[in-house]
């Protein structure tokens, strides 16, 4: 393929723009992952808050159940005490007294448990309120982070659109056959379609090139490829993508 050094210089600009575009795409690809991580952290914080709430509710339910049990025993005591006047035998009287004592012990035991649950419940309620307050602030902060990343994403997308537009303009000045070769090589070689010749070395794969290839590159009249990595070779000083 016959080319000129001017064609290669244009293609070098394209590669510089492609590097910029690849960097932007990489940053854009990272943003959804960052947002997902933030949302996962938010969900973890919410789960911790809900766990504190559940603990408080569970203790309140246990306390209510134990208070109900205590009320039943107190009602049984009252009933048995009323039945004492109706018994006809000493054995029945003693049996009722035993049931009353057992019920009183049950009330005492239940009361001890209720008091313990009250103390634990107070601690749990405070922890629940603290967790809710902490999560409210944390959730707001996480939301701001997500908004910031979404704004950054829109900004990067705008930059990428501009870079892609510049690439299209630059590629319009490159001979189609050379442009096609560059694009195909770029796909195969991790986004790098061109390589600079330094001395007799390909600067991308660091392979020593045959003398004739080196001579041809320096002349700049024909398309020369690295014998190892197959990238398009040039010996033109570095050109940036600045407009």
VOFIMI-947610 format. One line per 2 residues: their letters; for each residue x negated, y negated, z negated of N, C-alpha, C. Coordinates in steps of 0.1 Angstrom, whole numbers. Each point is the difference from the previous one (the first is absolute). Last residue first. Layout:
! VOFIMI-947610
a> X,Y,Z,X,Y,Z,X,Y,Z ~ ...
//
This chain:
! VOFIMI-947610
xx> 62,-205,-195,5,-6,13,-9,-12,4 ~ -16,45,-27,5,-13,-2,4,-6,13
xx> -20,44,-10,14,-1,6,5,-14,-2 ~ -54,15,6,11,0,-9,13,-2,7
xx> -49,21,15,9,-10,3,12,1,-10 ~ -56,18,7,13,0,-6,9,-12,3
xx> -37,15,36,0,-5,-14,14,0,-5 ~ -12,35,38,4,-15,-1,-1,-3,-15
xx> -6,42,26,-12,-5,-7,3,-15,-2 ~ 31,49,7,-4,-13,5,-12,-5,-8
xx> 35,48,11,-12,-7,-5,-1,-14,5 ~ 41,38,-12,-5,-9,10,-12,-8,-6
xx> 12,49,-19,4,-14,-1,-6,-8,12 ~ -7,48,-13,8,-3,11,6,-14,0
xx> -32,27,-30,14,-3,-5,9,-5,11 ~ -44,17,13,4,7,-12,15,-3,-3
xx> -25,-21,35,0,14,3,4,9,-11 ~ 16,-52,12,-10,7,-8,1,15,3
xx> 13,-33,39,6,6,-12,-12,6,-9 ~ 9,-39,43,-9,10,-6,6,4,-14
xx> 13,-28,49,5,4,-13,-9,12,-5 ~ -20,-39,34,8,12,-1,5,4,-14
xx> -27,-39,10,8,1,12,9,12,1 ~ -37,-18,-33,14,-4,-2,9,0,13
xx> -50,7,-17,4,-6,13,15,-5,-1 ~ -17,24,-36,-6,-13,1,3,-7,13
xx> 15,44,-6,7,-8,-9,-6,-15,1 ~ -22,34,24,13,-4,6,8,-9,-9
xx> -40,18,-16,-3,-9,11,13,-5,6 ~ 2,33,-33,-4,-13,-6,-2,-10,11
xx> 9,43,13,12,-6,-6,-3,-13,-5 ~ -36,25,15,8,-5,11,13,-6,-5
xx> -29,21,-32,-6,-12,6,9,-6,11 ~ 23,30,-38,-10,2,11,-4,-13,6
xx> 16,1,-52,5,1,14,-10,3,10 ~ 8,9,-56,-9,-6,10,5,3,14
xx> 32,-5,-45,-7,9,9,-9,-7,9 ~ 33,-16,-35,-14,0,-3,-8,10,8
xx> 48,-16,-1,-3,14,-4,-15,2,-3 ~ 17,-44,10,11,6,-7,-4,14,-5
xx> -29,-28,26,1,-5,-13,11,6,-8 ~ -34,18,40,15,-4,-1,2,-3,-15
xx> -50,-5,24,10,7,-9,14,-5,2 ~ -45,-14,18,6,11,7,10,8,-8
xx> -8,-50,-7,-11,8,4,5,11,9 ~ 39,-15,-18,-11,-7,-6,-13,8,3
xx> 56,-5,16,-14,6,3,-10,-8,-7 ~ 55,5,-12,-12,-9,4,-12,9,2
xx> 54,14,5,-12,1,-8,-11,-8,6 ~ 59,9,2,-13,-5,5,-11,2,-10
xx> 45,13,-9,-2,5,14,-13,-5,6 ~ 27,10,-49,-12,-7,5,-3,6,14
xx> 35,17,-30,2,-14,2,-11,-8,6 ~ -1,48,-9,3,-7,-12,1,-15,2
xx> -6,32,37,-11,-3,-8,3,-10,-12 ~ 31,16,35,-7,12,-4,-11,-3,-10
xx> 27,-35,17,9,9,-7,-8,12,-5 ~ -23,-32,26,3,-5,-13,9,10,-8
xx> -9,8,45,-12,3,-8,3,-4,-14 ~ 33,-10,32,-1,14,-3,-12,4,-9
xx> 5,-45,14,11,4,-9,-1,15,-3 ~ -31,-18,31,-2,-5,-14,10,5,-9
xx> 6,9,46,-11,8,-6,-3,-4,-15 ~ 31,-26,24,5,14,-3,-10,9,-6
xx> -13,-43,15,8,-1,-12,6,13,-4 ~ -25,-2,40,-9,-2,-12,9,-1,-13
xx> 23,1,41,-7,13,-2,-9,0,-12 ~ 23,-41,12,8,10,-5,-7,14,-2
xx> -25,-48,-4,4,9,11,8,11,-6 ~ 1,-45,-27,-9,11,2,5,9,11
xx> 23,-39,-17,-11,-4,7,-10,11,3 ~ 40,5,-26,4,-4,13,-11,-4,9
xx> -6,10,-47,0,12,9,5,-3,14 ~ 1,-34,-33,-14,3,3,0,12,10
xx> 42,-13,-16,-6,-11,8,-14,4,5 ~ 21,28,-32,7,1,13,-6,-10,10
xx> -14,-3,-44,-6,12,7,6,2,14 ~ 18,-34,-29,-13,-3,5,-7,11,8
xx> 41,9,-22,2,-9,12,-13,-5,6 ~ -1,25,-39,4,9,11,2,-8,12
xx> -9,-23,-39,-12,7,4,3,9,12 ~ 36,-22,-21,-9,-10,6,-12,7,6
xx> 29,26,-26,6,-4,13,-8,-10,8 ~ -14,11,-43,-2,11,9,6,-3,14
xx> 7,-30,-36,-14,0,5,-3,10,10 ~ 42,1,-21,-1,-12,9,-14,-1,6
xx> 8,33,-32,7,3,12,-1,-11,10 ~ -16,-8,-43,-9,9,8,6,4,13
xx> 27,-24,-30,-11,-9,5,-10,8,8 ~ 36,23,-21,5,-8,11,-11,-9,6
xx> -11,25,-38,2,9,12,5,-8,12 ~ -5,-21,-41,-13,2,6,2,9,12
xx> 37,-7,-26,-3,-13,7,-13,2,7 ~ 13,35,-26,9,-1,11,-3,-12,8
xx> -22,6,-40,-5,9,10,8,0,12 ~ 14,-26,-36,-13,-5,5,-5,9,11
xx> 38,14,-23,3,-12,8,-12,-5,7 ~ -5,33,-33,5,6,13,4,-11,10
xx> -15,-13,-43,-11,7,7,5,5,14 ~ 31,-17,-30,-7,-11,6,-12,6,8
xx> 26,30,-25,7,-6,11,-7,-11,7 ~ -18,18,-39,-2,9,11,8,-5,12
xx> 5,-24,-39,-14,-2,5,-2,9,12 ~ 41,4,-23,-1,-13,7,-14,-2,6
xx> 7,38,-27,7,1,12,-1,-13,9 ~ -18,0,-44,-8,8,9,6,1,14
xx> 23,-21,-35,-11,-8,5,-8,7,10 ~ 35,24,-20,6,-12,8,-12,-8,5
xx> -11,36,-28,3,4,14,6,-12,8 ~ -9,-7,-46,-12,3,7,3,3,15
xx> 36,-3,-29,-6,-14,2,-13,2,8 ~ 21,39,-13,9,-7,9,-6,-13,4
xx> -21,25,-34,-2,6,13,8,-7,11 ~ 7,-13,-45,-13,-4,5,-3,5,14
xx> 39,14,-21,1,-14,4,-13,-5,5 ~ 1,44,-16,8,-1,12,1,-15,4
xx> -21,10,-41,-8,4,12,7,-1,13 ~ 24,-9,-39,-10,-11,2,-9,4,12
xx> 31,32,-14,7,-12,6,-10,-11,3 ~ -16,38,-23,3,3,14,7,-12,7
xx> -8,-2,-46,-13,0,7,2,2,15 ~ 37,6,-27,-4,-14,-1,-13,-3,8
xx> 15,45,-6,8,-8,9,-3,-14,1 ~ -20,27,-33,-5,4,14,7,-8,11
xx> 17,-4,-44,-13,-6,1,-7,2,14 ~ 41,21,-9,2,-14,0,-13,-7,2
xx> 0,46,-6,4,-4,13,2,-15,2 ~ -8,18,-43,-12,1,8,2,-4,15
xx> 37,1,-30,-9,-11,-3,-13,0,8 ~ 30,36,5,6,-12,5,-9,-12,-3
xx> -11,41,-19,-3,0,14,5,-12,7 ~ 11,6,-45,-15,-2,1,-4,-1,15
xx> 45,10,-10,-3,-14,-3,-15,-3,1 ~ 15,45,3,4,-8,12,-4,-15,-1
xx> -6,29,-37,-10,3,10,3,-8,13 ~ 31,-4,-35,-13,-6,-4,-10,2,11
xx> 41,21,5,2,-14,2,-13,-7,-3 ~ 2,46,-8,0,-3,14,1,-15,3
xx> 5,14,-44,-14,2,4,-2,-3,15 ~ 43,1,-18,-7,-12,-5,-15,0,4
xx> 27,38,10,3,-11,9,-7,-13,-4 ~ -5,38,-27,-6,2,13,2,-12,9
xx> 23,0,-41,-14,-2,-2,-8,1,13 ~ 46,12,1,-2,-15,-2,-15,-3,-2
xx> 12,45,2,2,-6,13,-2,-15,0 ~ 0,23,-41,-12,4,8,0,-7,14
xx> 38,-4,-28,-10,-8,-5,-13,2,8 ~ 36,28,10,2,-14,5,-11,-9,-5
xx> 1,43,-17,-3,1,15,1,-14,6 ~ 13,6,-45,-15,1,1,-4,-1,15
xx> 46,4,-9,-5,-13,-5,-15,-1,2 ~ 21,41,8,3,-9,11,-5,-14,-4
xx> -4,32,-33,-9,4,11,2,-10,12 ~ 29,-2,-38,-13,-6,-3,-10,3,12
xx> 53,-4,10,-10,9,-7,-13,-7,-2 ~ 38,-21,22,7,8,-11,-10,8,-8
xx> 0,-49,32,-5,14,-1,6,6,-12 ~ 6,-47,14,10,10,4,-4,14,-1
xx> -26,-40,-10,12,0,-9,10,11,4 ~ -40,-8,26,-3,5,-13,12,2,-9
xx> -2,-20,45,5,14,-2,-3,5,-13 ~ -15,-43,13,15,0,-2,6,14,-2
xx> -46,-5,9,3,-6,-13,15,-1,-3 ~ -15,15,42,-3,10,-10,3,-5,-14
xx> 3,-31,36,11,11,1,-2,10,-11 ~ -33,-33,5,12,-6,-5,12,10,0
xx> -41,13,18,-2,-1,-14,14,-6,-6 ~ -4,3,46,2,13,-6,-1,0,-15
xx> -8,-39,25,14,3,1,2,14,-7 ~ -44,-14,5,7,-8,-10,15,3,-1
xx> -25,21,34,-3,6,-13,6,-8,-12 ~ 4,-17,44,7,12,-1,-2,7,-14
xx> -25,-38,11,14,-4,-2,9,13,-2 ~ -45,5,13,0,-4,-14,15,-4,-4
xx> -9,10,45,-2,12,-8,2,-3,-15 ~ -1,-35,30,12,7,1,0,13,-8
xx> -39,-25,2,10,-8,-8,14,7,1 ~ -35,17,27,-2,3,-14,9,-7,-9
xx> 3,-10,46,4,14,-2,-2,4,-15 ~ -15,-42,14,15,0,0,5,14,-3
xx> -47,-6,5,5,-6,-12,15,0,-1 ~ -20,15,39,-3,9,-11,5,-5,-13
xx> 3,-29,37,10,12,1,-2,10,-11 ~ -31,-36,3,13,-5,-4,11,11,1
xx> -43,10,16,0,-2,-15,13,-5,-5 ~ -5,3,47,0,13,-6,0,0,-15
xx> -5,-41,24,14,6,1,1,14,-6 ~ -42,-21,2,8,-8,-9,14,6,0
xx> -30,18,31,-4,4,-14,9,-7,-10 ~ 5,-12,45,6,13,-3,-4,5,-14
xx> -19,-41,15,15,-1,-2,6,13,-3 ~ -45,0,11,2,-7,-13,14,-1,-3
xx> -11,16,42,-3,10,-10,2,-5,-14 ~ 5,-29,37,11,9,-2,-2,11,-10
xx> -36,-29,11,11,-8,-7,12,9,-2 ~ -35,19,25,-4,-2,-14,10,-8,-8
xx> 7,5,46,2,13,-7,-4,-1,-14 ~ -8,-37,27,14,1,-3,3,13,-7
xx> -44,-8,14,4,-9,-11,14,1,-3 ~ -14,24,37,-6,6,-12,3,-8,-12
xx> 12,-16,42,9,11,-4,-5,7,-13 ~ -27,-34,19,13,-6,-5,9,11,-5
xx> -39,13,22,-3,-5,-13,12,-6,-7 ~ 5,13,44,-2,12,-8,-3,-4,-15
xx> 2,-34,33,13,5,-3,0,13,-9 ~ -41,-17,16,6,-10,-9,14,5,-5
xx> -22,25,33,-7,1,-13,6,-9,-10 ~ 15,-4,44,5,12,-5,-6,3,-14
xx> -16,-37,24,13,-3,-4,6,13,-7 ~ -42,4,21,-1,-8,-12,14,-3,-6
xx> -2,23,40,-5,8,-10,-1,-7,-13 ~ 12,-24,39,11,9,-5,-5,9,-11
xx> -34,-28,19,11,-7,-7,11,9,-5 ~ -38,13,29,-2,1,-15,12,-6,-8
xx> -3,-3,48,3,13,-4,-1,2,-15 ~ -13,-41,19,14,2,1,4,14,-5
xx> -45,-9,5,5,-8,-12,15,1,0 ~ -21,19,37,-4,8,-12,6,-7,-13
xx> 5,-22,41,9,12,0,-3,8,-13 ~ -28,-36,10,13,-5,-4,9,12,-2
xx> -42,9,17,-1,-4,-14,13,-5,-6 ~ -4,10,46,0,12,-8,-1,-3,-15
xx> -2,-36,31,14,6,-1,0,13,-8 ~ -41,-22,7,8,-8,-8,14,6,-2
xx> -29,21,30,-5,2,-14,9,-8,-10 ~ 7,-7,46,5,13,-4,-4,3,-15
xx> -18,-38,21,14,-2,-3,6,13,-5 ~ -43,3,16,0,-8,-12,14,-3,-5
xx> -5,22,41,-4,9,-11,0,-8,-13 ~ 7,-25,39,11,9,-3,-2,9,-12
xx> -36,-26,16,10,-8,-7,13,8,-3 ~ -32,20,26,-5,-1,-14,9,-9,-8
xx> 9,5,46,4,12,-8,-5,0,-14 ~ -13,-35,30,14,-1,-3,5,12,-9
xx> -44,1,16,1,-10,-10,15,-2,-4 ~ -10,29,35,-3,6,-13,1,-10,-11
xx> 6,-15,44,11,10,-4,-3,5,-14 ~ -34,-25,19,11,-9,-4,12,8,-4
xx> -37,21,18,-2,-3,-14,11,-10,-5 ~ 12,33,39,-9,-11,-2,-2,-2,-15
xx> 14,45,35,4,-10,-9,-10,-12,-1 ~ 16,51,27,-8,-13,0,6,-10,-9
x> -1,56,-1,9,-12,0,-9,-12,0
//
